[in-house]
Amino acid sequence: MDSIATLEADLLHRYQHKTPRSAGLHQGATKVMPGGDTRTGTFHLPYPIYVSRGHGCRLWDADGNEYRDFLNNFTSLLHGHAHPVVHEALVTQAARGTVHGTANELQVELAELLCDRVPSVERLRFCNSGTEATLFALRAAKAFTGRAKIMKMGGGYHGSHDQVAVAMAPPYGTTANLGLSPGALNEVVLGSFNDLDHTADLIRRHRNELAAVIVEPMMGSAGALPAEPAFLRGLRTVTEECGVLLILDEIITFRLGFGGLQEHYGIRPDLTTFGKIIGGGLPVGAFGGRADIMAAYDPASGTPIVHSGTYNGNAVTMAAGLATLKLYDRGSVDRLNGTGDRLRAQLNQTIAASGLEATVAGFGSVMQLHFLNGPLHTADQAARGDKRLLRLVHLSLLVDGIFTAGRQMYVLSTAMTPQVLDEFHDRFATALEAITHLSAQSAGR
């Protein structure tokens, strides 16, 4: 058994010893769900922890173990768990009903808030997930342009409908994933994140077929990789030149700027998609942009795009989203981003001192560890990182009371104190120390 396998076996033993009730719950789950799982991104072997409750930046699992939550439901929990103001908004609205089968005032109030914060959004509609948001934004682009093809970046994550699921996971070729419509592959032109020359050339070559280019200002699932300013600005220029719409997917990145990362980059897209924090911890999505494009959804127009949904704009989600965003003013955005930037710098200093080939990429309150020398610019680069070492860090943090995703994405909340951040850093350093020791052993052979 090699040294990595030995350390992994030790960490697994400690993990399983600590979480027997989670193990039992997972065994029962396998009898009613395939693999005991209902959310691919949160699954890891031998089984995930089963969480009983959360408060602030802390979680407790079914065995009573306490964790510091450095995932925050993949960026959606901006203020941590059960923030008193958000909780009060939920309880108050729930007492009045959660959904009523017609319009409500809270929809208008949240839409006004989003349009005010993001000047490129002149009209907006609500849905129930990021997947729905990108699906309906792309549908609007196709209706407006009369074209069927889209461009996405290799490794870009925009949800799970067919077109955007092409080239979502490495290797980032234009190969369709299992279960996708064969036609989806032929309707996607694959751009390269942060490679403007190649991507702009493709847009020009396909200008008469492309409805839209959809891109994240910071690639989330591919590794918390920020766009280079020249890349995004160049995309805006070439899409305008070619009459192709530009859609910014701000489902993750809206937390990174008062007006999203489009404000930071100085970009005005044609359409923007939202999710995560705008629902205050409840399922949500939204899409919006230019009034002339969004007019395709106007039900008074006579021939609108049909966009229904039992829970679109439901009152309890709108209430939670409003409470969350009202707490997140410009000062709060700057403070949380500053905290994230300092932590990321501290983690990279610790990595440098360890001698390991690794880097923590990201922007503000969202970051991700890669066992590669940085800086990283593309999804292809990030995909080459050592996944076995990421697993060791993941298990080490879990047994030391830090909850993260298997891919080692770290997400901050406003509920975190300096003490909690110090605890995270110390336990991160402990995980790296064990790996450094492995490297020294290997070098000594």
C-alpha positions as CSV (number, residue, x, y, z in Angstrom):
1,M,0.0,0.0,0.0
2,D,1.5,3.4,-1.0
3,S,1.7,6.2,1.5
4,I,-1.3,8.1,0.1
5,A,-3.4,5.0,0.5
6,T,-2.2,4.5,4.0
7,L,-3.1,8.0,5.1
8,E,-6.4,7.7,3.3
9,A,-7.2,4.5,5.1
10,D,-6.4,6.1,8.5
11,L,-8.6,9.1,7.8
12,L,-11.4,6.9,6.6
13,H,-11.2,4.9,9.8
14,R,-11.4,8.0,11.9
15,Y,-14.3,9.4,9.8
16,Q,-16.3,6.2,10.1
17,H,-15.6,5.9,13.8
18,K,-16.9,9.4,14.2
19,T,-20.1,9.0,12.1
20,P,-21.8,5.6,12.7
21,R,-25.3,7.1,12.6
22,S,-24.6,8.8,9.2
23,A,-23.4,5.4,8.0
24,G,-26.6,3.8,9.1
25,L,-28.8,6.5,7.6
26,H,-26.9,6.2,4.3
27,Q,-27.4,2.4,4.3
28,G,-31.1,3.0,4.6
29,A,-31.0,5.6,1.9
30,T,-29.6,3.1,-0.6
31,K,-32.8,1.2,-0.4
32,V,-34.9,4.1,-1.7
33,M,-32.5,6.3,-3.7
34,P,-29.9,5.2,-6.3
35,G,-26.6,5.0,-4.4
36,G,-28.4,6.6,-1.4
37,D,-27.9,9.9,-3.2
38,T,-30.1,12.7,-4.5
39,R,-27.5,15.4,-5.2
40,T,-24.4,14.4,-7.1
41,G,-22.2,17.4,-6.1
42,T,-22.5,16.6,-2.3
43,F,-21.8,12.9,-2.5
44,H,-18.5,11.4,-1.5
45,L,-17.4,7.9,-0.5
46,P,-17.9,6.0,1.7
47,Y,-21.0,8.2,2.5
48,P,-21.7,11.9,3.3
49,I,-22.4,13.1,6.7
50,Y,-26.1,13.5,7.5
51,V,-26.8,16.9,9.0
52,S,-29.4,17.4,11.7
53,R,-29.3,21.2,12.2
54,G,-27.3,24.3,11.5
55,H,-27.0,27.7,13.2
56,G,-24.7,30.5,12.2
57,C,-21.6,29.1,10.8
58,R,-22.0,25.7,12.6
59,L,-23.5,22.4,11.7
60,W,-24.3,19.3,13.8
61,D,-24.6,15.9,12.2
62,A,-26.8,12.9,13.2
63,D,-24.1,11.7,15.6
64,G,-23.9,15.1,17.4
65,N,-20.6,16.1,15.9
66,E,-20.1,19.8,15.4
67,Y,-18.6,21.3,12.3
68,R,-17.6,24.8,11.1
69,D,-19.5,25.2,7.8
70,F,-17.1,26.3,5.0
71,L,-19.4,25.3,2.2
72,N,-22.6,27.2,3.0
73,N,-24.6,25.1,0.5
74,F,-22.3,26.0,-2.4
75,T,-22.6,29.8,-1.8
76,S,-26.4,30.1,-1.2
77,L,-26.2,30.7,2.5
78,L,-24.8,34.2,2.6
79,H,-25.5,34.8,6.3
80,G,-25.0,31.2,7.5
81,H,-27.8,29.1,9.0
82,A,-30.9,30.5,10.7
83,H,-29.9,34.1,10.7
84,P,-32.4,35.8,13.1
85,V,-33.6,38.4,10.6
86,V,-34.0,35.9,7.7
87,H,-35.6,33.4,10.1
88,E,-38.1,36.0,11.3
89,A,-39.0,36.9,7.7
90,L,-39.6,33.2,7.0
91,V,-41.7,32.6,10.1
92,T,-43.8,35.8,9.6
93,Q,-44.5,35.0,5.9
94,A,-45.2,31.3,6.6
95,A,-47.9,32.3,9.0
96,R,-49.5,34.2,6.2
97,G,-49.1,31.3,3.7
98,T,-46.1,30.1,1.7
99,V,-47.6,30.3,-1.8
100,H,-51.0,31.6,-3.0
101,G,-51.4,30.7,-6.7
102,T,-51.2,34.4,-7.9
103,A,-49.0,37.4,-7.8
104,N,-47.8,39.0,-4.5
105,E,-46.2,42.3,-3.5
106,L,-42.9,40.6,-2.4
107,Q,-42.2,39.6,-6.0
108,V,-42.3,43.2,-7.1
109,E,-40.2,44.4,-4.1
110,L,-37.5,41.8,-4.8
111,A,-37.5,42.4,-8.5
112,E,-37.2,46.2,-7.9
113,L,-34.3,45.6,-5.5
114,L,-32.4,43.5,-8.1
115,C,-33.1,45.9,-11.0
116,D,-31.9,48.7,-8.8
117,R,-28.6,46.9,-7.9
118,V,-27.9,45.6,-11.4
119,P,-28.5,48.4,-14.0
120,S,-28.3,45.9,-17.0
121,V,-31.5,44.2,-15.7
122,E,-34.4,46.2,-16.9
123,R,-37.0,43.4,-16.6
124,L,-36.8,40.2,-14.6
125,R,-38.7,37.0,-13.9
126,F,-38.4,34.5,-11.1
127,C,-38.1,30.7,-11.3
128,N,-37.0,28.0,-8.9
129,S,-33.4,27.1,-9.6
130,G,-30.3,28.2,-11.4
131,T,-30.9,25.5,-13.9
132,E,-34.3,27.1,-14.8
133,A,-32.7,30.6,-14.8
134,T,-30.2,29.7,-17.5
135,L,-32.7,27.6,-19.5
136,F,-35.2,30.5,-19.7
137,A,-32.5,33.1,-20.4
138,L,-31.2,31.0,-23.3
139,R,-34.8,30.5,-24.5
140,A,-35.3,34.3,-24.5
141,A,-32.1,34.7,-26.5
142,K,-33.2,32.1,-29.1
143,A,-36.6,33.8,-29.5
144,F,-35.1,37.2,-29.8
145,T,-32.4,36.3,-32.4
146,G,-34.2,33.5,-34.2
147,R,-31.1,31.3,-33.8
148,A,-30.8,27.9,-32.2
149,K,-27.1,27.5,-31.2
150,I,-25.4,28.8,-28.0
151,M,-21.8,29.1,-26.9
152,K,-20.6,28.0,-23.5
153,M,-17.1,27.6,-22.1
154,G,-15.6,24.2,-21.7
155,G,-16.0,23.4,-18.0
156,G,-18.7,26.0,-17.5
157,Y,-21.5,25.1,-15.1
158,H,-24.9,26.6,-15.8
159,G,-27.2,23.9,-14.4
160,S,-28.3,20.6,-15.8
161,H,-30.5,21.1,-18.9
162,D,-29.2,19.5,-22.0
163,Q,-27.3,22.2,-23.9
164,V,-25.4,23.6,-20.9
165,A,-24.5,20.1,-19.7
166,V,-22.3,19.6,-22.8
167,A,-18.6,19.7,-21.8
168,M,-19.5,20.3,-18.2
169,A,-17.0,17.8,-16.7
170,P,-13.5,16.9,-17.7
171,P,-12.2,16.1,-20.3
172,Y,-13.8,19.2,-21.8
173,G,-14.4,18.0,-25.3
174,T,-17.7,18.4,-27.0
175,T,-18.9,15.0,-26.0
176,A,-22.5,14.5,-24.8
177,N,-23.0,13.3,-21.3
178,L,-25.1,10.1,-20.6
179,G,-28.8,10.7,-21.1
180,L,-28.5,14.0,-23.1
181,S,-30.4,14.6,-26.3
182,P,-28.1,13.9,-29.2
183,G,-29.2,17.2,-30.8
184,A,-27.8,19.2,-27.9
185,L,-24.2,18.4,-28.9
186,N,-24.9,19.9,-32.4
187,E,-26.3,23.1,-30.9
188,V,-23.3,24.0,-28.7
189,V,-20.2,25.9,-29.8
190,L,-17.5,25.4,-27.2
191,G,-15.5,28.4,-26.2
192,S,-12.3,28.6,-24.1
193,F,-12.5,30.5,-20.8
194,N,-9.8,33.3,-20.7
195,D,-8.7,32.6,-24.3
196,L,-10.2,35.6,-26.1
197,D,-8.5,35.1,-29.5
198,H,-9.8,31.5,-29.9
199,T,-13.2,32.2,-28.5
200,A,-13.7,35.5,-30.5
201,D,-12.7,33.7,-33.7
202,L,-15.4,31.0,-33.0
203,I,-18.0,33.7,-32.4
204,R,-17.3,35.4,-35.6
205,R,-17.3,32.1,-37.6
206,H,-20.7,31.1,-36.1
207,R,-22.2,34.6,-35.9
208,N,-25.2,33.6,-38.1
209,E,-26.0,30.6,-35.9
210,L,-25.4,31.8,-32.4
211,A,-28.2,33.1,-30.3
212,A,-26.0,33.8,-27.2
213,V,-22.8,33.3,-25.4
214,I,-23.3,32.3,-21.7
215,V,-20.3,32.6,-19.3
216,E,-19.6,32.8,-15.6
217,P,-17.6,35.9,-14.5
218,M,-15.8,33.4,-12.2
219,M,-16.0,29.7,-13.1
220,G,-17.5,28.0,-10.1
221,S,-17.6,24.3,-10.5
222,A,-14.5,24.3,-12.6
223,G,-12.4,25.7,-9.7
224,A,-13.2,29.3,-8.6
225,L,-11.4,30.7,-11.6
226,P,-12.0,34.5,-12.2
227,A,-12.2,35.8,-15.7
228,E,-9.4,38.0,-16.9
229,P,-10.9,41.5,-17.4
230,A,-9.7,41.6,-21.0
231,F,-11.5,38.3,-21.7
232,L,-14.9,39.5,-20.5
233,R,-14.6,42.9,-22.1
234,G,-13.5,41.3,-25.3
235,L,-16.5,39.0,-25.2
236,R,-18.8,42.0,-24.8
237,T,-17.1,43.7,-27.8
238,V,-17.2,40.7,-30.2
239,T,-20.8,39.7,-29.3
240,E,-22.0,43.2,-30.0
241,E,-20.0,43.2,-33.2
242,C,-21.7,40.0,-34.3
243,G,-25.2,40.6,-33.0
244,V,-24.9,37.7,-30.5
245,L,-26.4,38.2,-27.0
246,L,-24.1,38.0,-24.0
247,I,-25.5,36.2,-20.9
248,L,-23.6,36.5,-17.6
249,D,-24.3,33.7,-15.2
250,E,-24.2,35.4,-11.8
251,I,-25.8,32.6,-9.9
252,I,-22.7,32.2,-7.8
253,T,-21.0,35.5,-8.4
254,F,-23.8,37.9,-7.4
255,R,-22.5,37.6,-3.8
256,L,-19.1,39.0,-4.9
257,G,-20.3,42.5,-5.8
258,F,-23.1,44.8,-4.7
259,G,-24.2,44.7,-8.4
260,G,-22.5,41.3,-9.1
261,L,-19.2,40.8,-10.7
262,Q,-20.5,42.6,-13.8
263,E,-20.2,45.8,-11.8
264,H,-16.6,44.9,-10.8
265,Y,-15.6,44.2,-14.4
266,G,-17.6,47.1,-15.9
267,I,-19.6,44.8,-18.2
268,R,-23.2,45.4,-19.3
269,P,-24.5,42.0,-20.5
270,D,-27.8,41.6,-22.4
271,L,-29.1,39.1,-19.9
272,T,-28.1,37.9,-16.4
273,T,-29.1,34.9,-14.4
274,F,-29.4,34.8,-10.6
275,G,-30.0,32.2,-7.9
276,K,-28.3,31.1,-4.6
277,I,-28.3,34.1,-2.3
278,I,-31.4,35.8,-3.7
279,G,-33.6,33.1,-2.1
280,G,-32.2,33.5,1.4
281,G,-31.6,29.7,1.7
282,L,-34.7,28.5,-0.2
283,P,-34.9,27.2,-3.8
284,V,-34.8,30.1,-6.2
285,G,-33.7,31.4,-9.6
286,A,-34.2,34.5,-11.7
287,F,-33.3,35.8,-15.1
288,G,-33.5,39.3,-16.6
289,G,-31.9,41.9,-18.8
290,R,-32.9,44.2,-21.6
291,A,-36.5,45.0,-21.8
292,D,-36.8,44.3,-25.5
293,I,-35.4,40.8,-25.0
294,M,-37.5,40.0,-21.9
295,A,-40.6,41.2,-23.7
296,A,-40.8,37.7,-25.2
297,Y,-42.3,36.6,-21.9
298,D,-44.9,39.4,-21.7
299,P,-48.2,37.4,-21.3
300,A,-50.2,40.4,-22.6
301,S,-48.3,40.3,-25.9
302,G,-50.5,37.6,-27.4
303,T,-47.8,35.1,-28.3
304,P,-45.4,35.0,-25.3
305,I,-42.9,32.3,-24.4
306,V,-44.8,30.2,-21.9
307,H,-43.0,30.3,-18.5
308,S,-45.0,28.9,-15.7
309,G,-44.0,27.2,-12.4
310,T,-46.0,26.3,-9.3
311,Y,-43.6,28.0,-7.0
312,N,-42.3,30.9,-9.2
313,G,-42.0,33.9,-7.0
314,N,-43.6,32.2,-4.0
315,A,-44.1,34.5,-1.0
316,V,-41.9,32.7,1.5
317,T,-38.8,32.6,-0.8
318,M,-39.3,36.3,-1.8
319,A,-39.5,37.2,1.9
320,A,-36.3,35.3,2.7
321,G,-34.5,36.8,-0.3
322,L,-35.5,40.3,0.5
323,A,-34.3,40.0,4.1
324,T,-31.0,38.5,3.0
325,L,-30.2,41.1,0.4
326,K,-31.3,44.0,2.6
327,L,-28.6,42.9,5.1
328,Y,-26.0,42.8,2.4
329,D,-25.3,46.4,1.6
330,R,-22.1,47.7,-0.1
331,G,-20.2,47.8,3.2
332,S,-21.1,44.2,3.9
333,V,-20.1,43.1,0.4
334,D,-16.7,44.8,0.8
335,R,-16.1,43.4,4.3
336,L,-16.9,39.8,3.3
337,N,-14.8,40.0,0.1
338,G,-11.9,41.5,2.1
339,T,-12.2,38.7,4.6
340,G,-12.1,36.2,1.8
341,D,-9.1,37.8,0.0
342,R,-7.1,37.8,3.3
343,L,-7.9,34.2,4.1
344,R,-7.0,33.1,0.5
345,A,-3.7,35.0,0.8
346,Q,-3.0,33.3,4.2
347,L,-3.8,29.9,2.8
348,N,-1.5,30.4,-0.1
349,Q,1.3,31.6,2.3
350,T,0.8,28.4,4.2
351,I,1.0,26.3,1.0
352,A,4.2,28.1,0.0
353,A,5.8,27.4,3.4
354,S,4.9,23.7,3.0
355,G,6.7,23.4,-0.3
356,L,3.7,21.7,-1.9
357,E,2.7,22.4,-5.5
358,A,-0.7,23.8,-4.8
359,T,-2.7,27.1,-4.9
360,V,-6.0,28.5,-3.7
361,A,-7.8,30.3,-6.5
362,G,-10.9,32.5,-6.2
363,F,-12.3,35.9,-5.6
364,G,-13.6,37.4,-2.4
365,S,-15.6,35.0,-0.3
366,V,-15.4,32.0,-2.7
367,M,-12.2,30.0,-3.3
368,Q,-10.9,26.5,-4.2
369,L,-7.8,24.5,-3.5
370,H,-5.9,23.0,-6.4
371,F,-2.9,20.8,-6.2
372,L,-1.2,22.6,-9.0
373,N,1.2,25.5,-9.2
374,G,-0.8,28.8,-9.8
375,P,-2.0,31.1,-11.0
376,L,-4.7,29.2,-12.9
377,H,-6.6,30.7,-15.7
378,T,-8.5,27.8,-17.5
379,A,-10.7,24.9,-16.7
380,D,-8.3,22.6,-18.5
381,Q,-5.5,23.7,-16.2
382,A,-7.6,23.2,-13.1
383,A,-8.7,19.7,-14.2
384,R,-5.1,18.4,-14.1
385,G,-4.9,18.9,-10.3
386,D,-4.2,15.8,-8.1
387,K,-7.7,14.6,-6.9
388,R,-6.2,12.0,-4.5
389,L,-4.6,14.8,-2.5
390,L,-7.8,16.8,-2.5
391,R,-9.6,13.8,-1.0
392,L,-7.0,13.6,1.8
393,V,-7.6,17.3,2.7
394,H,-11.3,16.8,2.6
395,L,-11.2,13.8,5.0
396,S,-8.7,15.5,7.2
397,L,-10.9,18.6,7.6
398,L,-14.0,16.5,8.2
399,V,-12.5,14.6,11.0
400,D,-11.2,17.8,12.5
401,G,-14.7,19.5,12.4
402,I,-14.5,21.5,9.2
403,F,-17.3,20.9,6.7
404,T,-16.4,21.4,3.0
405,A,-17.2,19.9,-0.4
406,G,-15.1,17.1,-1.7
407,R,-13.6,19.3,-4.4
408,Q,-12.4,21.7,-1.7
409,M,-14.4,24.7,-2.5
410,Y,-14.4,27.1,0.5
411,V,-17.3,29.6,0.9
412,L,-17.5,32.2,3.6
413,S,-20.6,33.6,5.3
414,T,-21.1,36.8,7.2
415,A,-21.7,34.7,10.3
416,M,-18.0,33.7,10.5
417,T,-15.8,35.3,13.2
418,P,-12.0,35.8,13.2
419,Q,-11.7,32.9,15.6
420,V,-13.6,30.6,13.2
421,L,-11.4,31.7,10.3
422,D,-8.3,31.0,12.5
423,E,-9.6,27.5,13.3
424,F,-10.1,26.8,9.6
425,H,-6.6,27.9,8.8
426,D,-5.0,25.9,11.6
427,R,-6.9,22.7,10.5
428,F,-6.0,23.4,6.8
429,A,-2.4,23.7,7.8
430,T,-2.7,20.3,9.7
431,A,-4.0,18.6,6.6
432,L,-1.2,20.0,4.5
433,E,1.4,19.0,7.1
434,A,0.3,15.3,6.8
435,I,0.7,15.5,3.0
436,T,4.0,17.3,3.3
437,H,5.2,14.4,5.5
438,L,4.1,12.0,2.8
439,S,6.1,13.9,0.2
440,A,9.2,13.8,2.4
441,Q,8.8,10.0,2.9
442,S,8.5,9.5,-0.8
443,A,11.6,11.7,-1.5
444,G,13.6,9.7,1.1
445,R,13.0,6.4,-0.7
